[in-house]
Amino acid sequence: MPRVSQPPLVGEGMVTRRVLVRSEDVVFVKGILEASEGLAQLFAEGGGDLTLAAPACREEELDALVEDLVLEVGAVRKPQASGS
C-alpha cells in the first residue's frame, strides 16, 4: 500500500508557516529551531517542503525566523492552509 501524505496535525493555539527550502538546508533549519528555545516544531512533507508550527504567543518570532530564512537560505514562503 503506498504511503499517503497527511498534513501536520496542529492543535488549537498554534500558528503555522509553510516554507520551501533546498533539501540540503532542512538540517540547517532544524538546527536553528533547536537553538531557538522551543520556538517551533518542524514538519517535513518531503525534501524541503516544510511546515513550522509555533504557539500563537510566539507568532511574531516565527514570522521573523521565516523572514531570516528567506534572506539566508533563499526559502520561499508557501500559502497557508485554511485555518492556519
Secondary structure, DSSP 8 states (H G I E B T S, - for coil): -----------TTEEEEEEE--GGGHHHHHHHHHTTTT--EEEEEETTEEEEEEEGGGHHHHHHHHHHHHHHH--EEE---TT-
